[in-house]
């Protein structure tokens, strides 16, 4: 089924850089500067009666939002499985990222099912709601301890992952030790983590917060959360058989039962070592991350 959703499948298997075909020219392209700003198609004029037998995305607009190291690859798998189980095809799906590395990594702005990478914020959330109109949004996004995110990001990029990433140049990241590297990453990710915090500290009724720590702690908790996710996305819109099919499909995203086949997971020893340098962050920077932790309900370091 993954093959049916080309770009998301490519992202899952190879990562953003290999799928984007990024060049020096495309690196300079920023999502905000693009004329083809991500918008949803105009709301459907169908009546409730006419919606009988319609796909859920004929009724609502669906949006997955992810921020770097908060569970991106988990969400790619999950989003793909959920919608392919219900018959979604490429033309139903849109993918947008910040920055926009190439045309292939920012496409289908009018599609009713969207996957946004590193760009969702409270301001963009409001614009997305306005664009969705009467159909309304269903937003799903993972949240992770902000300090864990920056530790994970350092270990990931210090290994040379995503060599075309302009936020984390691999030559530089591979040369930085944990103290300097963690500061660099924390500064680079500051706005991204602020955006995630602003959206999910008090989620709106159209938004589901998926806690990364919870869904990766045990298969039982993963299954419990998936029941909630599917009901949030599709309550009253799918049959019991379709619901079972979707929930069964989500199990592929369970990292406890199906560890990632890619090279996305870090060495736990690296993360344990780098975590020792968190208290050494500049006081103002550390204070920001402690504030993010508290606002999201995590114990501050």
C-alpha positions as CSV (number, residue, x, y, z in Angstrom):
1,X,0.0,0.0,0.0
2,X,2.9,2.4,0.6
3,X,3.6,2.5,-3.1
4,X,0.2,4.2,-3.6
5,X,1.4,7.4,-1.9
6,X,4.6,8.2,-3.7
7,X,6.2,11.1,-1.8
8,X,5.2,10.0,1.7
9,X,6.5,6.5,0.9
10,X,9.7,8.0,-0.4
11,X,10.1,10.1,2.7
12,X,9.5,7.0,4.9
13,X,12.0,4.9,3.1
14,X,14.8,7.4,2.3
15,X,14.2,10.7,4.1
16,X,13.4,14.2,3.0
17,X,16.7,15.0,1.2
18,X,16.8,11.9,-1.1
19,X,13.1,12.4,-2.1
20,X,13.3,16.1,-2.8
21,X,16.1,16.0,-5.4
22,X,17.4,19.1,-3.7
23,X,19.7,21.4,-5.6
24,X,21.5,24.6,-4.5
25,X,18.8,26.6,-6.3
26,X,16.0,24.8,-4.6
27,X,17.6,25.2,-1.2
28,X,17.0,28.9,-1.5
29,X,13.3,28.4,-2.0
30,X,11.3,29.0,1.1
31,X,7.7,27.8,1.7
32,X,6.5,31.2,2.8
33,X,7.9,32.7,-0.4
34,X,6.2,30.3,-2.7
35,X,3.2,31.7,-4.7
36,X,1.6,28.3,-4.5
37,X,0.9,28.7,-0.8
38,X,-0.6,25.6,0.8
39,X,-4.3,26.0,0.8
40,X,-7.1,23.6,0.9
41,X,-9.6,23.2,-2.0
42,X,-12.9,25.1,-1.7
43,X,-15.4,23.5,0.7
44,X,-17.8,21.0,-0.8
45,X,-21.3,22.1,-1.4
46,X,-22.8,18.7,-0.8
47,X,-25.6,18.3,1.7
48,X,-25.5,15.9,4.5
49,X,-27.7,13.5,2.6
50,X,-25.4,13.6,-0.4
51,X,-22.5,12.8,1.8
52,X,-23.8,9.3,2.2
53,X,-21.1,7.0,0.9
54,X,-18.6,9.8,0.5
55,X,-15.0,9.5,1.7
56,X,-14.2,11.2,5.0
57,X,-12.0,13.7,3.1
58,X,-15.1,14.8,1.2
59,X,-16.5,15.8,4.5
60,X,-13.5,17.3,6.4
61,X,-10.0,18.5,5.5
62,X,-7.3,16.4,7.1
63,X,-3.9,17.7,8.2
64,X,-0.9,15.9,9.8
65,X,1.6,18.3,11.3
66,X,5.1,17.3,12.3
67,X,8.1,19.1,13.7
68,X,11.7,17.8,13.4
69,X,12.5,15.0,15.8
70,X,9.1,14.9,17.3
71,X,8.1,11.6,15.5
72,X,8.2,12.5,11.8
73,X,8.8,9.0,10.4
74,X,6.3,7.5,12.8
75,X,3.7,10.0,11.5
76,X,4.6,9.3,7.9
77,X,3.9,5.6,8.4
78,X,0.8,6.3,10.5
79,X,-0.7,8.8,8.1
80,X,0.0,6.6,5.1
81,X,-1.6,3.5,6.6
82,X,-4.7,5.3,7.9
83,X,-5.6,6.8,4.5
84,X,-4.6,4.0,2.2
85,X,-6.8,1.7,4.3
86,X,-9.7,4.0,3.3
87,X,-8.7,4.1,-0.4
88,X,-6.8,7.4,-0.7
89,X,-4.6,7.8,-3.7
90,X,-1.8,10.3,-4.6
91,X,-4.2,12.9,-5.9
92,X,-5.9,13.0,-2.5
93,X,-2.6,13.8,-0.7
94,X,-0.5,17.0,-0.4
95,X,2.9,17.4,1.2
96,X,4.5,20.6,2.3
97,X,7.7,21.3,4.2
98,X,9.7,24.2,5.6
99,X,12.0,25.0,3.9
100,X,10.6,23.9,0.5
101,X,13.6,22.0,-1.0
102,X,12.1,21.2,-4.4
103,X,8.8,21.0,-6.2
104,X,8.4,17.4,-5.3
105,X,8.5,18.2,-1.6
106,X,5.8,20.8,-1.9
107,X,2.9,19.6,-4.0
108,X,-0.8,19.2,-4.3
109,X,-1.8,22.3,-2.3
110,X,-5.5,21.7,-3.0
111,X,-5.6,18.1,-1.8
112,X,-7.9,17.4,1.1
113,X,-5.4,15.3,3.0
114,X,-2.2,17.2,3.9
115,X,1.1,16.4,5.5
116,X,3.0,19.5,6.8
117,X,6.6,19.3,7.9
118,X,8.3,21.9,10.2
119,X,5.9,24.8,9.4
120,X,2.7,24.5,11.5
121,X,2.2,27.3,14.0
122,X,-0.8,29.0,15.8
123,X,-0.9,31.6,13.0
124,X,-0.9,29.0,10.2
125,X,-3.4,26.9,12.1
126,X,-5.8,29.9,12.0
127,X,-5.2,30.3,8.2
128,X,-5.8,26.6,7.7
129,X,-9.1,26.8,9.5
130,X,-10.2,29.7,7.4
131,X,-9.2,27.9,4.2
132,X,-11.1,24.8,5.2
133,X,-14.3,26.7,5.6
134,X,-17.5,25.0,6.8
135,X,-16.0,21.5,6.3
136,X,-13.6,22.1,9.1
137,X,-10.2,20.6,10.0
138,X,-9.1,17.4,11.6
139,X,-5.5,18.0,12.7
140,X,-3.2,15.3,14.1
141,X,0.3,15.9,15.3
142,X,3.0,14.3,17.5
143,X,4.4,16.1,20.5
144,X,7.7,15.2,22.2
145,X,9.7,16.5,25.2
146,X,11.5,19.5,23.6
147,X,14.8,18.7,25.3
148,X,14.6,15.1,24.0
149,X,14.0,16.6,20.5
150,X,17.2,18.7,20.5
151,X,19.3,15.8,22.0
152,X,17.9,13.5,19.3
153,X,18.5,16.1,16.6
154,X,22.2,16.4,17.6
155,X,22.9,12.7,17.6
156,X,21.0,12.3,14.3
157,X,22.8,15.0,12.4
158,X,26.1,14.3,14.0
159,X,26.0,11.0,12.2
160,X,25.8,12.8,8.9
161,X,22.1,12.2,8.3
162,X,20.2,14.4,5.8
163,X,23.4,15.8,4.1
164,X,21.4,18.4,2.1
165,X,19.6,19.8,5.2
166,X,20.3,23.6,5.2
167,X,19.3,24.0,8.8
168,X,21.9,21.4,9.9
169,X,24.8,21.3,7.5
170,X,26.3,17.8,7.8
171,X,29.9,18.9,7.5
172,X,29.4,21.3,10.4
173,X,27.3,18.9,12.5
174,X,29.8,16.1,12.2
175,X,32.6,18.4,13.4
176,X,30.8,19.8,16.4
177,X,31.2,18.1,19.8
178,X,28.2,17.6,22.0
179,X,28.4,20.8,24.0
180,X,28.8,23.1,21.0
181,X,26.5,21.0,18.8
182,X,23.7,20.9,21.3
183,X,23.8,24.7,21.5
184,X,23.7,25.0,17.7
185,X,20.8,22.6,17.4
186,X,18.8,24.2,20.3
187,X,19.2,27.7,18.7
188,X,18.2,26.4,15.2
189,X,15.1,24.5,16.5
190,X,13.9,27.3,18.8
191,X,11.2,28.7,16.6
192,X,10.1,25.2,15.5
193,X,9.7,24.1,19.1
194,X,7.9,27.3,20.0
195,X,5.5,26.6,17.1
196,X,4.8,23.1,18.3
197,X,4.3,24.3,21.9
198,X,1.9,27.0,20.8
199,X,-0.3,24.6,18.9
200,X,-0.4,21.8,21.4
201,X,-0.1,23.2,24.9
202,X,-3.9,23.9,24.7
203,X,-5.1,22.0,21.6
204,X,-8.3,23.3,19.8
205,X,-11.2,20.9,19.4
206,X,-10.2,20.2,15.9
207,X,-6.7,19.1,17.0
208,X,-5.4,15.8,18.4
209,X,-2.1,15.8,20.4
210,X,-0.3,12.5,19.9
211,X,2.3,12.1,22.7
212,X,5.4,10.5,21.2
213,X,6.5,9.1,24.6
214,X,3.1,7.4,25.1
215,X,2.8,5.8,21.7
216,X,6.4,4.5,21.8
217,X,6.3,3.1,25.3
218,X,4.3,-0.1,24.8
219,X,2.1,-1.8,22.2
220,X,-0.8,-1.6,24.6
221,X,-0.6,2.2,24.9
222,X,-0.1,2.5,21.2
223,X,-3.3,0.6,20.5
224,X,-5.2,2.7,23.0
225,X,-4.1,5.9,21.4
226,X,-4.9,4.6,17.9
227,X,-8.5,3.9,19.0
228,X,-8.8,7.5,20.1
229,X,-7.1,8.9,16.9
230,X,-9.4,7.0,14.6
231,X,-12.5,8.1,16.4
232,X,-11.3,11.7,16.4
233,X,-10.6,11.6,12.7
234,X,-13.5,9.6,11.4
235,X,-16.3,9.3,14.0
236,X,-19.6,8.8,12.2
237,X,-17.9,8.8,8.8
238,X,-16.7,5.2,8.4
239,X,-18.2,1.8,8.9
240,X,-17.2,-0.6,11.7
241,X,-15.4,-2.7,9.2
242,X,-13.5,0.3,7.8
243,X,-12.6,1.3,11.4
244,X,-11.2,-2.1,12.1
245,X,-9.2,-2.0,8.9
246,X,-7.7,1.4,9.7
247,X,-6.8,0.4,13.3
248,X,-5.1,-2.8,12.0
249,X,-3.2,-0.8,9.5
250,X,-1.9,1.6,12.1
251,X,0.0,-1.3,13.9
252,X,2.7,-1.0,11.3
253,X,3.6,2.3,12.8
254,X,4.1,0.9,16.3
255,X,7.9,1.3,16.9
256,X,7.8,-1.3,19.7
257,X,6.4,-4.0,17.5
258,X,7.9,-2.8,14.2
259,X,11.2,-1.0,14.7
260,X,12.0,1.4,11.9
261,X,13.6,-0.3,9.0
262,X,15.5,2.9,8.1
263,X,18.4,4.5,9.9
264,X,16.4,7.1,11.8
265,X,16.8,5.8,15.4
266,X,19.8,7.1,17.3
267,X,22.2,5.2,19.5
268,X,20.9,5.4,23.0
269,X,24.4,5.8,24.3
270,X,24.8,9.0,22.2
271,X,21.6,10.4,23.6
272,X,22.5,9.6,27.1
273,X,25.9,11.2,26.7
274,X,24.6,14.4,25.0
275,X,21.9,14.7,27.7
276,X,24.6,15.5,30.2
277,X,25.3,18.7,28.4
278,X,21.7,20.1,28.6
279,X,22.4,21.9,31.9
280,X,25.4,23.6,30.2
281,X,23.2,25.4,27.6
282,X,23.3,29.2,27.9
283,X,21.0,30.2,30.7
284,X,18.5,32.1,28.5
285,X,18.4,29.3,26.0
286,X,17.9,26.6,28.6
287,X,15.2,28.7,30.2
288,X,13.3,28.8,26.9
289,X,13.4,25.0,26.7
290,X,12.4,24.6,30.3
291,X,9.4,26.8,29.6
292,X,8.5,24.7,26.6
293,X,8.6,21.6,28.7
294,X,6.4,23.1,31.4
295,X,3.9,24.4,28.9
296,X,3.6,21.0,27.3
297,X,3.3,19.2,30.7
298,X,6.8,17.7,30.8
299,X,9.0,17.8,33.9
300,X,11.6,20.6,33.3
301,X,15.3,19.5,33.3
